[in-house]
Amino acid sequence: MADHGNVEYATAPGNDYPAHEHAYVMFLKLVKWHVIIIPIILILMAYFLV
């Protein structure tokens, strides 16, 4: 087989890890609140629309 050299597991230059981590934390917060709010909306719809 062909030798392709060593694999380098370093971060790419210009990679903004803190910004990625902040975006992921915000995504988790968004998911958490949607998981809380959507069942409340469904319960209220079931109560008021039936």
CHARMM-style PDB file with segment names, atoms N, HN, CA, C and O in Angstrom:
ATOM      1  N   MET     1       0.837  -1.185   0.000  1.00  0.00      PROA
ATOM      2  CA  MET     1       0.000   0.000   0.000  1.00  0.00      PROA
ATOM      3  C   MET     1       0.874   1.238   0.000  1.00  0.00      PROA
ATOM      4  O   MET     1       2.049   1.203   0.365  1.00  0.00      PROA
ATOM      5  N   ALA     2       0.273   2.309  -0.413  1.00  0.00      PROA
ATOM      6  HN  ALA     2      -0.681   2.338  -0.710  1.00  0.00      PROA
ATOM      7  CA  ALA     2       1.007   3.570  -0.457  1.00  0.00      PROA
ATOM      8  C   ALA     2       1.112   4.158   0.938  1.00  0.00      PROA
ATOM      9  O   ALA     2       0.185   4.075   1.743  1.00  0.00      PROA
ATOM     10  N   ASP     3       2.257   4.750   1.199  1.00  0.00      PROA
ATOM     11  HN  ASP     3       3.010   4.818   0.544  1.00  0.00      PROA
ATOM     12  CA  ASP     3       2.451   5.399   2.483  1.00  0.00      PROA
ATOM     13  C   ASP     3       2.051   6.870   2.343  1.00  0.00      PROA
ATOM     14  O   ASP     3       2.647   7.615   1.565  1.00  0.00      PROA
ATOM     15  N   HSD     4       1.029   7.276   3.110  1.00  0.00      PROA
ATOM     16  HN  HSD     4       0.544   6.671   3.742  1.00  0.00      PROA
ATOM     17  CA  HSD     4       0.518   8.636   3.004  1.00  0.00      PROA
ATOM     18  C   HSD     4       1.064   9.548   4.088  1.00  0.00      PROA
ATOM     19  O   HSD     4       0.591  10.674   4.239  1.00  0.00      PROA
ATOM     20  N   GLY     5       2.029   9.095   4.829  1.00  0.00      PROA
ATOM     21  HN  GLY     5       2.413   8.180   4.706  1.00  0.00      PROA
ATOM     22  CA  GLY     5       2.611   9.925   5.874  1.00  0.00      PROA
ATOM     23  C   GLY     5       1.857   9.775   7.182  1.00  0.00      PROA
ATOM     24  O   GLY     5       0.913   8.993   7.291  1.00  0.00      PROA
ATOM     25  N   ASN     6       2.287  10.529   8.154  1.00  0.00      PROA
ATOM     26  HN  ASN     6       3.054  11.165   8.066  1.00  0.00      PROA
ATOM     27  CA  ASN     6       1.669  10.461   9.472  1.00  0.00      PROA
ATOM     28  C   ASN     6       0.370  11.253   9.502  1.00  0.00      PROA
ATOM     29  O   ASN     6       0.241  12.295   8.859  1.00  0.00      PROA
ATOM     30  N   VAL     7      -0.575  10.743  10.250  1.00  0.00      PROA
ATOM     31  HN  VAL     7      -0.471   9.896  10.772  1.00  0.00      PROA
ATOM     32  CA  VAL     7      -1.833  11.455  10.435  1.00  0.00      PROA
ATOM     33  C   VAL     7      -1.634  12.465  11.558  1.00  0.00      PROA
ATOM     34  O   VAL     7      -1.141  12.130  12.635  1.00  0.00      PROA
ATOM     35  N   GLU     8      -2.023  13.696  11.288  1.00  0.00      PROA
ATOM     36  HN  GLU     8      -2.423  13.968  10.413  1.00  0.00      PROA
ATOM     37  CA  GLU     8      -1.855  14.748  12.279  1.00  0.00      PROA
ATOM     38  C   GLU     8      -3.217  15.080  12.877  1.00  0.00      PROA
ATOM     39  O   GLU     8      -4.147  15.435  12.154  1.00  0.00      PROA
ATOM     40  N   TYR     9      -3.332  14.964  14.195  1.00  0.00      PROA
ATOM     41  HN  TYR     9      -2.577  14.676  14.783  1.00  0.00      PROA
ATOM     42  CA  TYR     9      -4.591  15.208  14.886  1.00  0.00      PROA
ATOM     43  C   TYR     9      -4.577  16.555  15.605  1.00  0.00      PROA
ATOM     44  O   TYR     9      -5.023  16.646  16.749  1.00  0.00      PROA
ATOM     45  N   ALA    10      -4.089  17.563  14.973  1.00  0.00      PROA
ATOM     46  HN  ALA    10      -3.727  17.489  14.044  1.00  0.00      PROA
ATOM     47  CA  ALA    10      -4.049  18.895  15.567  1.00  0.00      PROA
ATOM     48  C   ALA    10      -5.223  19.707  15.036  1.00  0.00      PROA
ATOM     49  O   ALA    10      -5.815  19.369  14.011  1.00  0.00      PROA
ATOM     50  N   THR    11      -5.546  20.769  15.738  1.00  0.00      PROA
ATOM     51  HN  THR    11      -5.064  21.044  16.571  1.00  0.00      PROA
ATOM     52  CA  THR    11      -6.615  21.634  15.258  1.00  0.00      PROA
ATOM     53  C   THR    11      -6.117  22.429  14.059  1.00  0.00      PROA
ATOM     54  O   THR    11      -4.932  22.740  13.944  1.00  0.00      PROA
ATOM     55  N   ALA    12      -7.032  22.741  13.187  1.00  0.00      PROA
ATOM     56  HN  ALA    12      -7.995  22.488  13.280  1.00  0.00      PROA
ATOM     57  CA  ALA    12      -6.686  23.489  11.991  1.00  0.00      PROA
ATOM     58  C   ALA    12      -6.370  24.936  12.365  1.00  0.00      PROA
ATOM     59  O   ALA    12      -6.931  25.467  13.324  1.00  0.00      PROA
ATOM     60  N   PRO    13      -5.481  25.567  11.619  1.00  0.00      PROA
ATOM     61  CA  PRO    13      -5.203  26.976  11.907  1.00  0.00      PROA
ATOM     62  C   PRO    13      -6.447  27.825  11.635  1.00  0.00      PROA
ATOM     63  O   PRO    13      -7.125  27.643  10.624  1.00  0.00      PROA
ATOM     64  N   GLY    14      -6.729  28.732  12.530  1.00  0.00      PROA
ATOM     65  HN  GLY    14      -6.178  28.880  13.351  1.00  0.00      PROA
ATOM     66  CA  GLY    14      -7.910  29.571  12.363  1.00  0.00      PROA
ATOM     67  C   GLY    14      -9.169  28.941  12.931  1.00  0.00      PROA
ATOM     68  O   GLY    14     -10.249  29.521  12.821  1.00  0.00      PROA
ATOM     69  N   ASN    15      -9.055  27.766  13.536  1.00  0.00      PROA
ATOM     70  HN  ASN    15      -8.178  27.294  13.626  1.00  0.00      PROA
ATOM     71  CA  ASN    15     -10.221  27.109  14.112  1.00  0.00      PROA
ATOM     72  C   ASN    15     -10.557  27.800  15.433  1.00  0.00      PROA
ATOM     73  O   ASN    15      -9.725  27.858  16.338  1.00  0.00      PROA
ATOM     74  N   ASP    16     -11.767  28.319  15.537  1.00  0.00      PROA
ATOM     75  HN  ASP    16     -12.443  28.272  14.801  1.00  0.00      PROA
ATOM     76  CA  ASP    16     -12.175  29.080  16.709  1.00  0.00      PROA
ATOM     77  C   ASP    16     -12.949  28.172  17.658  1.00  0.00      PROA
ATOM     78  O   ASP    16     -14.180  28.166  17.664  1.00  0.00      PROA
ATOM     79  N   TYR    17     -12.215  27.408  18.456  1.00  0.00      PROA
ATOM     80  HN  TYR    17     -11.215  27.413  18.451  1.00  0.00      PROA
ATOM     81  CA  TYR    17     -12.839  26.426  19.342  1.00  0.00      PROA
ATOM     82  C   TYR    17     -13.771  27.054  20.374  1.00  0.00      PROA
ATOM     83  O   TYR    17     -14.855  26.511  20.591  1.00  0.00      PROA
ATOM     84  N   PRO    18     -13.417  28.166  21.024  1.00  0.00      PROA
ATOM     85  CA  PRO    18     -14.356  28.759  21.995  1.00  0.00      PROA
ATOM     86  C   PRO    18     -15.696  29.155  21.359  1.00  0.00      PROA
ATOM     87  O   PRO    18     -16.743  29.030  21.995  1.00  0.00      PROA
ATOM     88  N   ALA    19     -15.666  29.622  20.129  1.00  0.00      PROA
ATOM     89  HN  ALA    19     -14.816  29.723  19.612  1.00  0.00      PROA
ATOM     90  CA  ALA    19     -16.914  29.984  19.451  1.00  0.00      PROA
ATOM     91  C   ALA    19     -17.748  28.739  19.167  1.00  0.00      PROA
ATOM     92  O   ALA    19     -18.971  28.774  19.298  1.00  0.00      PROA
ATOM     93  N   HSD    20     -17.108  27.651  18.783  1.00  0.00      PROA
ATOM     94  HN  HSD    20     -16.115  27.623  18.676  1.00  0.00      PROA
ATOM     95  CA  HSD    20     -17.827  26.402  18.544  1.00  0.00      PROA
ATOM     96  C   HSD    20     -18.428  25.872  19.842  1.00  0.00      PROA
ATOM     97  O   HSD    20     -19.566  25.403  19.866  1.00  0.00      PROA
ATOM     98  N   GLU    21     -17.655  25.950  20.909  1.00  0.00      PROA
ATOM     99  HN  GLU    21     -16.730  26.331  20.890  1.00  0.00      PROA
ATOM    100  CA  GLU    21     -18.147  25.471  22.201  1.00  0.00      PROA
ATOM    101  C   GLU    21     -19.327  26.320  22.681  1.00  0.00      PROA
ATOM    102  O   GLU    21     -20.290  25.784  23.229  1.00  0.00      PROA
ATOM    103  N   HSD    22     -19.260  27.623  22.482  1.00  0.00      PROA
ATOM    104  HN  HSD    22     -18.478  28.059  22.037  1.00  0.00      PROA
ATOM    105  CA  HSD    22     -20.357  28.509  22.869  1.00  0.00      PROA
ATOM    106  C   HSD    22     -21.607  28.184  22.050  1.00  0.00      PROA
ATOM    107  O   HSD    22     -22.709  28.144  22.597  1.00  0.00      PROA
ATOM    108  N   ALA    23     -21.448  27.957  20.770  1.00  0.00      PROA
ATOM    109  HN  ALA    23     -20.553  27.991  20.326  1.00  0.00      PROA
ATOM    110  CA  ALA    23     -22.593  27.625  19.926  1.00  0.00      PROA
ATOM    111  C   ALA    23     -23.222  26.308  20.366  1.00  0.00      PROA
ATOM    112  O   ALA    23     -24.446  26.174  20.361  1.00  0.00      PROA
ATOM    113  N   TYR    24     -22.405  25.344  20.742  1.00  0.00      PROA
ATOM    114  HN  TYR    24     -21.411  25.453  20.746  1.00  0.00      PROA
ATOM    115  CA  TYR    24     -22.926  24.047  21.198  1.00  0.00      PROA
ATOM    116  C   TYR    24     -23.681  24.195  22.513  1.00  0.00      PROA
ATOM    117  O   TYR    24     -24.731  23.581  22.698  1.00  0.00      PROA
ATOM    118  N   VAL    25     -23.156  25.002  23.423  1.00  0.00      PROA
ATOM    119  HN  VAL    25     -22.303  25.502  23.273  1.00  0.00      PROA
ATOM    120  CA  VAL    25     -23.843  25.231  24.700  1.00  0.00      PROA
ATOM    121  C   VAL    25     -25.183  25.919  24.454  1.00  0.00      PROA
ATOM    122  O   VAL    25     -26.187  25.568  25.075  1.00  0.00      PROA
ATOM    123  N   MET    26     -25.201  26.883  23.561  1.00  0.00      PROA
ATOM    124  HN  MET    26     -24.385  27.167  23.057  1.00  0.00      PROA
ATOM    125  CA  MET    26     -26.461  27.555  23.238  1.00  0.00      PROA
ATOM    126  C   MET    26     -27.447  26.593  22.585  1.00  0.00      PROA
ATOM    127  O   MET    26     -28.646  26.672  22.849  1.00  0.00      PROA
ATOM    128  N   PHE    27     -26.967  25.693  21.745  1.00  0.00      PROA
ATOM    129  HN  PHE    27     -25.993  25.629  21.531  1.00  0.00      PROA
ATOM    130  CA  PHE    27     -27.820  24.678  21.129  1.00  0.00      PROA
ATOM    131  C   PHE    27     -28.433  23.781  22.192  1.00  0.00      PROA
ATOM    132  O   PHE    27     -29.619  23.460  22.120  1.00  0.00      PROA
ATOM    133  N   LEU    28     -27.638  23.369  23.181  1.00  0.00      PROA
ATOM    134  HN  LEU    28     -26.674  23.629  23.239  1.00  0.00      PROA
ATOM    135  CA  LEU    28     -28.160  22.520  24.254  1.00  0.00      PROA
ATOM    136  C   LEU    28     -29.208  23.256  25.075  1.00  0.00      PROA
ATOM    137  O   LEU    28     -30.215  22.662  25.461  1.00  0.00      PROA
ATOM    138  N   LYS    29     -28.992  24.531  25.348  1.00  0.00      PROA
ATOM    139  HN  LYS    29     -28.175  25.014  25.035  1.00  0.00      PROA
ATOM    140  CA  LYS    29     -29.987  25.315  26.081  1.00  0.00      PROA
ATOM    141  C   LYS    29     -31.280  25.430  25.282  1.00  0.00      PROA
ATOM    142  O   LYS    29     -32.372  25.320  25.840  1.00  0.00      PROA
ATOM    143  N   LEU    30     -31.156  25.650  23.983  1.00  0.00      PROA
ATOM    144  HN  LEU    30     -30.269  25.739  23.530  1.00  0.00      PROA
ATOM    145  CA  LEU    30     -32.331  25.749  23.118  1.00  0.00      PROA
ATOM    146  C   LEU    30     -33.118  24.444  23.119  1.00  0.00      PROA
ATOM    147  O   LEU    30     -34.345  24.462  23.221  1.00  0.00      PROA
ATOM    148  N   VAL    31     -32.435  23.331  23.009  1.00  0.00      PROA
ATOM    149  HN  VAL    31     -31.438  23.317  22.926  1.00  0.00      PROA
ATOM    150  CA  VAL    31     -33.099  22.029  23.027  1.00  0.00      PROA
ATOM    151  C   VAL    31     -33.779  21.798  24.372  1.00  0.00      PROA
ATOM    152  O   VAL    31     -34.910  21.314  24.421  1.00  0.00      PROA
ATOM    153  N   LYS    32     -33.100  22.142  25.461  1.00  0.00      PROA
ATOM    154  HN  LYS    32     -32.181  22.535  25.422  1.00  0.00      PROA
ATOM    155  CA  LYS    32     -33.674  21.960  26.800  1.00  0.00      PROA
ATOM    156  C   LYS    32     -34.981  22.728  26.932  1.00  0.00      PROA
ATOM    157  O   LYS    32     -35.974  22.181  27.414  1.00  0.00      PROA
ATOM    158  N   TRP    33     -34.993  23.984  26.512  1.00  0.00      PROA
ATOM    159  HN  TRP    33     -34.187  24.428  26.121  1.00  0.00      PROA
ATOM    160  CA  TRP    33     -36.206  24.783  26.646  1.00  0.00      PROA
ATOM    161  C   TRP    33     -37.313  24.304  25.727  1.00  0.00      PROA
ATOM    162  O   TRP    33     -38.488  24.385  26.085  1.00  0.00      PROA
ATOM    163  N   HSD    34     -36.961  23.805  24.547  1.00  0.00      PROA
ATOM    164  HN  HSD    34     -36.006  23.739  24.256  1.00  0.00      PROA
ATOM    165  CA  HSD    34     -37.992  23.264  23.666  1.00  0.00      PROA
ATOM    166  C   HSD    34     -38.597  21.993  24.248  1.00  0.00      PROA
ATOM    167  O   HSD    34     -39.798  21.756  24.115  1.00  0.00      PROA
ATOM    168  N   VAL    35     -37.775  21.183  24.888  1.00  0.00      PROA
ATOM    169  HN  VAL    35     -36.800  21.375  24.996  1.00  0.00      PROA
ATOM    170  CA  VAL    35     -38.279  19.957  25.509  1.00  0.00      PROA
ATOM    171  C   VAL    35     -39.225  20.308  26.660  1.00  0.00      PROA
ATOM    172  O   VAL    35     -40.145  19.544  26.953  1.00  0.00      PROA
ATOM    173  N   ILE    36     -39.016  21.420  27.296  1.00  0.00      PROA
ATOM    174  HN  ILE    36     -38.269  22.041  27.058  1.00  0.00      PROA
ATOM    175  CA  ILE    36     -39.893  21.847  28.390  1.00  0.00      PROA
ATOM    176  C   ILE    36     -41.160  22.521  27.850  1.00  0.00      PROA
ATOM    177  O   ILE    36     -42.258  22.237  28.328  1.00  0.00      PROA
ATOM    178  N   ILE    37     -41.021  23.392  26.879  1.00  0.00      PROA
ATOM    179  HN  ILE    37     -40.129  23.623  26.491  1.00  0.00      PROA
ATOM    180  CA  ILE    37     -42.130  24.220  26.415  1.00  0.00      PROA
ATOM    181  C   ILE    37     -43.134  23.451  25.543  1.00  0.00      PROA
ATOM    182  O   ILE    37     -44.341  23.648  25.683  1.00  0.00      PROA
ATOM    183  N   ILE    38     -42.660  22.591  24.658  1.00  0.00      PROA
ATOM    184  HN  ILE    38     -41.679  22.431  24.544  1.00  0.00      PROA
ATOM    185  CA  ILE    38     -43.565  21.903  23.739  1.00  0.00      PROA
ATOM    186  C   ILE    38     -44.576  21.021  24.476  1.00  0.00      PROA
ATOM    187  O   ILE    38     -45.757  21.070  24.132  1.00  0.00      PROA
ATOM    188  N   PRO    39     -44.181  20.219  25.469  1.00  0.00      PROA
ATOM    189  CA  PRO    39     -45.209  19.460  26.200  1.00  0.00      PROA
ATOM    190  C   PRO    39     -46.204  20.364  26.927  1.00  0.00      PROA
ATOM    191  O   PRO    39     -47.382  20.020  27.026  1.00  0.00      PROA
ATOM    192  N   ILE    40     -45.754  21.510  27.437  1.00  0.00      PROA
ATOM    193  HN  ILE    40     -44.797  21.789  27.357  1.00  0.00      PROA
ATOM    194  CA  ILE    40     -46.680  22.442  28.091  1.00  0.00      PROA
ATOM    195  C   ILE    40     -47.700  22.955  27.082  1.00  0.00      PROA
ATOM    196  O   ILE    40     -48.891  23.027  27.385  1.00  0.00      PROA
ATOM    197  N   ILE    41     -47.246  23.308  25.898  1.00  0.00      PROA
ATOM    198  HN  ILE    41     -46.279  23.249  25.652  1.00  0.00      PROA
ATOM    199  CA  ILE    41     -48.157  23.770  24.850  1.00  0.00      PROA
ATOM    200  C   ILE    41     -49.153  22.671  24.492  1.00  0.00      PROA
ATOM    201  O   ILE    41     -50.344  22.944  24.336  1.00  0.00      PROA
ATOM    202  N   LEU    42     -48.683  21.441  24.360  1.00  0.00      PROA
ATOM    203  HN  LEU    42     -47.716  21.219  24.486  1.00  0.00      PROA
ATOM    204  CA  LEU    42     -49.576  20.339  24.015  1.00  0.00      PROA
ATOM    205  C   LEU    42     -50.600  20.077  25.108  1.00  0.00      PROA
ATOM    206  O   LEU    42     -51.761  19.793  24.815  1.00  0.00      PROA
ATOM    207  N   ILE    43     -50.181  20.170  26.364  1.00  0.00      PROA
ATOM    208  HN  ILE    43     -49.237  20.401  26.602  1.00  0.00      PROA
ATOM    209  CA  ILE    43     -51.119  19.986  27.478  1.00  0.00      PROA
ATOM    210  C   ILE    43     -52.169  21.095  27.477  1.00  0.00      PROA
ATOM    211  O   ILE    43     -53.356  20.829  27.665  1.00  0.00      PROA
ATOM    212  N   LEU    44     -51.735  22.330  27.266  1.00  0.00      PROA
ATOM    213  HN  LEU    44     -50.770  22.546  27.114  1.00  0.00      PROA
ATOM    214  CA  LEU    44     -52.685  23.435  27.214  1.00  0.00      PROA
ATOM    215  C   LEU    44     -53.639  23.306  26.036  1.00  0.00      PROA
ATOM    216  O   LEU    44     -54.821  23.627  26.161  1.00  0.00      PROA
ATOM    217  N   MET    45     -53.147  22.842  24.898  1.00  0.00      PROA
ATOM    218  HN  MET    45     -52.187  22.581  24.797  1.00  0.00      PROA
ATOM    219  CA  MET    45     -54.019  22.626  23.737  1.00  0.00      PROA
ATOM    220  C   MET    45     -55.042  21.538  24.038  1.00  0.00      PROA
ATOM    221  O   MET    45     -56.213  21.666  23.681  1.00  0.00      PROA
ATOM    222  N   ALA    46     -54.605  20.473  24.690  1.00  0.00      PROA
ATOM    223  HN  ALA    46     -53.653  20.368  24.980  1.00  0.00      PROA
ATOM    224  CA  ALA    46     -55.532  19.386  25.015  1.00  0.00      PROA
ATOM    225  C   ALA    46     -56.601  19.872  25.992  1.00  0.00      PROA
ATOM    226  O   ALA    46     -57.753  19.447  25.906  1.00  0.00      PROA
ATOM    227  N   TYR    47     -56.239  20.743  26.904  1.00  0.00      PROA
ATOM    228  HN  TYR    47     -55.303  21.088  26.974  1.00  0.00      PROA
ATOM    229  CA  TYR    47     -57.178  21.230  27.911  1.00  0.00      PROA
ATOM    230  C   TYR    47     -58.187  22.200  27.294  1.00  0.00      PROA
ATOM    231  O   TYR    47     -59.389  22.073  27.530  1.00  0.00      PROA
ATOM    232  N   PHE    48     -57.710  23.168  26.507  1.00  0.00      PROA
ATOM    233  HN  PHE    48     -56.734  23.271  26.316  1.00  0.00      PROA
ATOM    234  CA  PHE    48     -58.572  24.219  26.003  1.00  0.00      PROA
ATOM    235  C   PHE    48     -59.282  23.868  24.695  1.00  0.00      PROA
ATOM    236  O   PHE    48     -60.308  24.474  24.386  1.00  0.00      PROA
ATOM    237  N   LEU    49     -58.784  22.934  23.937  1.00  0.00      PROA
ATOM    238  HN  LEU    49     -57.951  22.441  24.189  1.00  0.00      PROA
ATOM    239  CA  LEU    49     -59.387  22.645  22.631  1.00  0.00      PROA
ATOM    240  C   LEU    49     -60.301  21.415  22.651  1.00  0.00      PROA
ATOM    241  O   LEU    49     -60.994  21.142  21.671  1.00  0.00      PROA
ATOM    242  N   VAL    50     -60.303  20.681  23.752  1.00  0.00      PROA
ATOM    243  HN  VAL    50     -59.740  20.903  24.548  1.00  0.00      PROA
ATOM    244  CA  VAL    50     -61.170  19.490  23.791  1.00  0.00      PROA
ATOM    245  C   VAL    50     -62.343  19.744  24.700  1.00  0.00      PROA
ATOM    246  OT1 VAL    50     -63.192  18.869  24.872  1.00  0.00      PROA
TER     247      VAL     50
END
